[in-house]
Amino acid sequence: MWQATFEAWAEAQPELATEWGLAQRNELPADWDQAIPVYTPKDEPASRVSGGKILAAIAGKVPWLLGGDADLSCSTMTSLPGLGDFDGKTGLGRNIRFGVREHAMGAIANGMAYHGSVRPYTATFFVFSDYERPAIRLAALSKLPVIFIFTHDSIGVGEDGPTHQPIEHLAALRGIPNLWVMRPADANEVAQAYRAAMRRTDGPTVMVLTRQKLPTFDRDKVAPATGLARGAYVLSEAPGGAPQAILLATGSEVSLALAAQERLLAAGVRCRVVSMPCWALFAEQPAEYRDSVIPPSIAARVSIEAGTTMGWHRWIGEHGIALGLDRFGASGPGSVLMKQFGFTADNIIRAVTSLVKP
């Protein structure tokens, strides 16, 4: 009886039936990413802002993408405009008001993914990933393709103070097996991060996004953002010859690495800049690719990330220098704090020149 009813409905509604089949198989429509915006150097959105617009663009093409936040949609920018609130009665509405209960939010999203036919996401501040962590771990263990979105990703949060400034959270989540932790460097990397997350069917993805504005890289001068699909890539090659040092960074600190690269070249030191938005995805790549990005022969390496340095020596080696934050933050404007804690081109240059003499 059910099968006959379904077949009659599918014949009467062929487009909806096609969508239903894709959702059941956890597949994507052919044009699912066609509305994702492309950003230019004149754009300087915070990655939470570009992330919200990209998420909405995908939702317009993938009707079974839905989710919500822990009462922070005005800050995480993850509310899907014009798509209404899910009321639990009619089945309509695609924005879920989870309330201030991060663990329950993640558990509900996991249940939705277990059931299938929908693609769930959640959102809150990055420092609150501690509360959601058990659900994130279960999603990774169970290979559930949930997207966990976190904004306000560093001491760049500013005046909210050290209670709201993530320090150890990147390292904590990177330690979970089968979890992709994405910290994109500009709006076009955000777009590629969402492409990778939506295509993934064997585990969850964490998006780590900024509150503060980010420059958009001129992709005519640096490598395409599609390199994110391999976890890390050479964003800017050392000009004028083989690199003498490698700068590795994620998120908002990648722009600092590019600024330091330019000034180091003027001082006679050639540096390669590597954007490393997803360690786990990079680790999955063949050794030949990893060695082409971070050649073992180049020992002079400096990492730059506004969080604990734990784990970075896997990539920078025993003699590399990790510029990070192995203490709690402070209250103050985000830009002031970044300088106060050493996230400047000057500090990067000092680290590199201690390893490579001009």
C-alpha positions as CSV (number, residue, x, y, z in Angstrom):
1,M,0.0,0.0,0.0
2,W,2.7,2.4,1.0
3,Q,4.8,1.6,-2.1
4,A,1.8,2.2,-4.4
5,T,1.0,5.5,-2.7
6,F,4.6,6.6,-3.1
7,E,4.8,5.6,-6.7
8,A,1.6,7.6,-7.5
9,W,3.1,10.6,-5.7
10,A,6.4,10.3,-7.5
11,E,4.6,10.2,-10.8
12,A,2.6,13.3,-10.0
13,Q,5.6,15.1,-8.4
14,P,8.7,14.0,-10.4
15,E,10.9,16.9,-9.2
16,L,10.1,16.4,-5.6
17,A,10.6,12.6,-6.0
18,T,14.1,13.3,-7.4
19,E,14.9,15.5,-4.4
20,W,13.6,12.9,-2.0
21,G,15.8,10.2,-3.6
22,L,18.9,12.4,-3.4
23,A,18.2,13.2,0.3
24,Q,17.6,9.5,1.0
25,R,21.0,8.6,-0.5
26,N,22.7,11.6,1.0
27,E,23.7,12.9,-2.4
28,L,23.7,16.5,-3.7
29,P,21.8,18.1,-6.6
30,A,23.9,18.7,-9.7
31,D,23.9,22.5,-9.3
32,W,24.0,22.5,-5.5
33,D,27.0,24.9,-5.3
34,Q,26.3,27.1,-8.2
35,A,24.9,30.0,-6.1
36,I,27.9,30.2,-3.8
37,P,29.4,33.7,-4.0
38,V,32.9,34.4,-5.3
39,Y,34.7,37.1,-3.4
40,T,37.3,39.7,-4.6
41,P,40.0,41.7,-2.9
42,K,37.6,44.6,-2.4
43,D,35.5,42.4,-0.1
44,E,36.6,42.1,3.6
45,P,33.9,40.1,5.4
46,A,34.5,38.3,8.6
47,S,34.4,34.6,7.9
48,R,31.2,34.3,10.0
49,V,29.6,36.8,7.6
50,S,30.8,35.1,4.4
51,G,30.0,31.7,6.0
52,G,26.4,32.8,6.6
53,K,25.9,33.9,3.1
54,I,27.5,30.7,1.7
55,L,25.4,28.5,3.9
56,A,22.2,30.3,2.8
57,A,23.3,30.0,-0.9
58,I,23.7,26.2,-0.4
59,A,20.4,25.9,1.5
60,G,18.6,27.5,-1.5
61,K,19.8,24.6,-3.6
62,V,19.7,21.8,-1.0
63,P,16.2,21.8,0.5
64,W,17.1,19.1,3.1
65,L,19.9,21.3,4.6
66,L,18.6,22.7,7.9
67,G,19.8,23.5,11.4
68,G,20.2,26.2,14.0
69,D,22.0,27.7,16.9
70,A,22.3,27.9,20.6
71,D,20.4,31.2,20.8
72,L,23.2,33.1,19.0
73,S,22.0,33.4,15.4
74,C,22.5,37.2,15.3
75,S,26.2,36.5,16.1
76,T,26.9,33.3,14.3
77,M,25.1,34.6,11.1
78,T,23.7,31.1,10.5
79,S,20.0,31.7,10.3
80,L,18.6,30.8,6.9
81,P,16.8,34.0,5.7
82,G,13.2,33.6,4.5
83,L,13.0,29.9,5.4
84,G,11.1,30.2,8.7
85,D,11.4,28.5,12.0
86,F,10.8,24.7,12.5
87,D,7.8,24.4,14.7
88,G,7.8,20.7,15.4
89,K,4.2,20.3,14.3
90,T,3.8,21.0,10.6
91,G,7.3,20.0,9.5
92,L,7.8,23.5,7.9
93,G,10.6,25.8,8.6
94,R,14.3,25.1,8.4
95,N,15.7,27.2,11.3
96,I,15.8,25.2,14.5
97,R,15.8,27.2,17.8
98,F,17.8,24.8,19.9
99,G,18.1,27.1,22.9
100,V,21.1,27.6,25.1
101,R,22.0,23.9,25.4
102,E,24.9,23.1,23.2
103,H,25.3,19.4,24.1
104,A,21.6,18.8,23.4
105,M,21.9,20.7,20.2
106,G,24.7,18.5,19.0
107,A,22.9,15.4,20.1
108,I,19.7,16.4,18.3
109,A,21.7,17.0,15.1
110,N,23.3,13.6,15.4
111,G,19.9,12.0,15.7
112,M,18.8,13.8,12.6
113,A,21.8,12.5,10.7
114,Y,21.2,9.0,12.1
115,H,17.7,9.1,10.7
116,G,18.8,10.4,7.3
117,S,17.1,12.3,4.6
118,V,18.3,15.6,6.1
119,R,21.6,17.4,6.4
120,P,21.9,19.1,9.8
121,Y,24.1,21.8,11.1
122,T,24.6,23.5,14.4
123,A,26.2,26.8,15.4
124,T,27.5,28.6,18.5
125,F,30.7,30.4,19.7
126,F,33.9,28.4,19.5
127,V,34.6,28.6,23.2
128,F,31.3,26.7,23.8
129,S,32.6,23.7,21.8
130,D,33.5,22.3,25.2
131,Y,29.8,21.8,25.9
132,E,29.1,20.2,22.5
133,R,32.3,18.1,22.4
134,P,30.7,14.8,23.5
135,A,28.2,15.0,20.7
136,I,30.9,16.0,18.2
137,R,33.0,13.0,19.3
138,L,30.0,10.7,18.9
139,A,29.4,12.1,15.4
140,A,33.0,11.4,14.5
141,L,32.8,7.9,16.0
142,S,29.5,7.2,14.2
143,K,30.6,8.7,10.9
144,L,27.7,11.2,10.8
145,P,28.0,14.0,8.3
146,V,26.9,16.8,10.7
147,I,28.4,20.3,10.2
148,F,29.3,22.0,13.4
149,I,29.8,25.8,13.0
150,F,31.7,27.9,15.5
151,T,32.4,31.6,15.3
152,H,34.4,34.0,17.4
153,D,37.4,31.8,16.9
154,S,40.3,33.5,18.8
155,I,41.4,36.3,21.1
156,G,40.2,38.5,18.2
157,V,36.8,38.2,20.0
158,G,38.2,41.1,22.0
159,E,36.3,42.8,24.9
160,D,34.4,39.6,25.8
161,G,37.5,38.7,27.7
162,P,39.4,35.5,28.4
163,T,36.3,33.5,29.3
164,H,35.1,33.8,25.8
165,Q,38.4,33.6,24.0
166,P,39.3,30.1,22.7
167,I,42.8,29.0,23.4
168,E,43.0,25.2,23.6
169,H,39.9,24.4,21.5
170,L,41.5,23.9,18.1
171,A,43.9,21.4,19.6
172,A,41.1,19.7,21.6
173,L,39.0,19.1,18.5
174,R,41.9,18.2,16.2
175,G,42.6,15.4,18.7
176,I,39.2,13.7,17.8
177,P,39.7,11.0,15.1
178,N,37.7,11.3,11.9
179,L,36.9,14.9,12.5
180,W,37.7,17.6,10.0
181,V,38.4,20.9,11.7
182,M,38.4,23.7,9.1
183,R,39.8,27.2,9.9
184,P,39.7,29.1,6.6
185,A,41.8,32.1,5.9
186,D,39.5,34.2,3.7
187,A,36.0,34.2,2.2
188,N,36.9,32.0,-0.8
189,E,38.5,29.5,1.5
190,V,35.2,29.5,3.5
191,A,33.4,28.7,0.3
192,Q,35.7,25.8,-0.4
193,A,35.4,24.6,3.2
194,Y,31.6,24.3,2.8
195,R,32.1,22.5,-0.5
196,A,34.3,20.0,1.2
197,A,31.9,19.6,4.2
198,M,28.8,19.1,2.0
199,R,30.5,16.5,-0.1
200,R,31.7,14.6,3.0
201,T,29.5,11.6,3.9
202,D,31.7,9.6,6.2
203,G,32.1,12.0,9.2
204,P,31.5,15.4,10.6
205,T,33.2,18.8,9.8
206,V,33.8,21.7,12.2
207,M,33.9,25.2,10.8
208,V,35.9,27.7,12.8
209,L,35.1,31.3,11.7
210,T,36.1,34.8,12.8
211,R,34.2,37.6,14.3
212,Q,36.7,40.2,12.9
213,K,36.9,41.2,9.2
214,L,39.4,39.4,7.0
215,P,41.1,40.5,3.8
216,T,40.2,38.5,0.7
217,F,43.3,37.3,-1.1
218,D,44.0,38.3,-4.7
219,R,43.8,34.9,-6.3
220,D,45.6,36.2,-9.4
221,K,48.6,36.6,-7.2
222,V,48.3,33.6,-5.0
223,A,47.1,30.0,-5.5
224,P,43.4,29.2,-5.9
225,A,41.3,28.5,-2.8
226,T,40.5,25.1,-4.3
227,G,43.7,23.9,-2.6
228,L,41.7,23.7,0.6
229,A,40.3,20.4,-0.7
230,R,43.6,18.8,0.2
231,G,43.8,20.3,3.7
232,A,46.8,22.5,3.2
233,Y,48.4,24.0,0.1
234,V,51.1,26.4,-1.1
235,L,49.3,29.7,-1.0
236,S,52.2,31.8,-2.1
237,E,55.5,30.4,-3.4
238,A,58.8,32.0,-2.4
239,P,59.7,34.6,-5.1
240,G,63.0,34.4,-6.9
241,G,64.1,30.9,-6.1
242,A,63.8,27.9,-3.8
243,P,62.4,28.8,-0.4
244,Q,64.7,29.2,2.5
245,A,61.9,29.0,5.1
246,I,58.2,28.0,5.3
247,L,55.5,30.0,7.0
248,L,52.5,27.8,8.0
249,A,49.3,29.5,9.2
250,T,45.5,29.1,9.5
251,G,42.6,31.5,9.6
252,S,43.2,35.2,10.2
253,E,46.9,34.7,10.8
254,V,47.5,33.7,7.1
255,S,47.3,37.3,6.1
256,L,50.1,38.1,8.6
257,A,52.2,35.4,7.0
258,L,51.8,37.0,3.6
259,A,52.7,40.4,4.9
260,A,55.9,38.9,6.6
261,Q,56.8,37.0,3.4
262,E,56.9,40.3,1.4
263,R,59.1,42.1,4.0
264,L,61.4,39.1,4.4
265,L,62.0,39.0,0.6
266,A,63.1,42.7,0.8
267,A,65.5,41.6,3.5
268,G,66.9,38.8,1.4
269,V,65.0,35.8,2.8
270,R,62.8,33.7,0.5
271,C,59.7,32.3,2.3
272,R,56.9,30.0,1.1
273,V,53.5,30.6,2.7
274,V,51.3,27.5,3.4
275,S,47.7,27.8,4.3
276,M,46.7,24.9,6.5
277,P,42.9,25.1,7.1
278,C,42.4,21.4,7.9
279,W,45.2,19.3,9.4
280,A,43.2,16.1,9.3
281,L,42.5,16.4,5.6
282,F,46.1,17.2,4.9
283,A,47.2,14.2,6.9
284,E,45.1,12.0,4.6
285,Q,47.0,13.1,1.5
286,P,49.7,10.9,0.0
287,A,53.2,11.5,1.4
288,E,54.4,12.8,-2.0
289,Y,51.8,15.7,-1.8
290,R,52.6,16.5,1.8
291,D,56.3,16.6,1.1
292,S,55.7,18.8,-1.9
293,V,53.9,21.4,0.4
294,I,56.3,21.0,3.4
295,P,59.6,19.7,2.0
296,P,61.5,17.7,4.6
297,S,64.7,19.4,3.4
298,I,63.6,22.8,4.6
299,A,64.0,22.8,8.4
300,A,63.4,26.5,8.9
301,R,59.6,26.6,9.6
302,V,57.4,28.9,11.5
303,S,53.8,28.3,12.4
304,I,51.4,31.2,13.2
305,E,48.0,30.5,14.9
306,A,46.1,32.4,17.6
307,G,45.7,29.4,19.9
308,T,47.8,26.9,21.8
309,T,50.9,25.6,20.0
310,M,50.1,22.0,20.9
311,G,50.4,19.8,17.9
312,W,52.2,22.2,15.6
313,H,55.6,20.5,15.9
314,R,54.2,17.7,13.9
315,W,54.3,20.0,10.9
316,I,57.2,22.4,11.8
317,G,59.6,19.8,13.1
318,E,61.8,19.7,16.1
319,H,63.7,22.9,15.2
320,G,60.7,24.9,14.0
321,I,59.2,27.9,15.9
322,A,55.5,27.8,16.8
323,L,54.0,31.3,17.3
324,G,50.9,30.8,19.3
325,L,49.2,31.4,22.7
326,D,50.0,29.0,25.5
327,R,48.1,31.1,28.1
328,F,44.7,32.7,28.5
329,G,43.8,35.9,26.7
330,A,42.8,39.3,28.1
331,S,40.0,41.8,27.7
332,G,40.6,44.5,25.1
333,P,40.0,45.3,21.4
334,G,40.8,42.3,19.2
335,S,43.3,44.2,17.1
336,V,45.1,45.4,20.2
337,L,45.2,41.9,21.7
338,M,46.6,40.4,18.6
339,K,49.5,42.8,18.7
340,Q,49.9,42.4,22.4
341,F,50.3,38.7,22.1
342,G,52.8,38.8,19.3
343,F,50.6,38.1,16.2
344,T,52.4,40.6,14.0
345,A,54.5,40.5,10.9
346,D,57.4,41.9,12.9
347,N,57.3,38.9,15.3
348,I,57.1,36.5,12.4
349,I,60.1,38.1,10.8
350,R,62.1,37.9,14.0
351,A,61.3,34.2,14.2
352,V,62.3,33.5,10.6
353,T,65.6,35.4,10.8
354,S,66.5,33.5,14.0
355,L,66.4,30.4,11.8
356,V,67.7,31.8,8.5
357,K,70.3,34.5,8.4
358,P,69.7,37.0,5.6
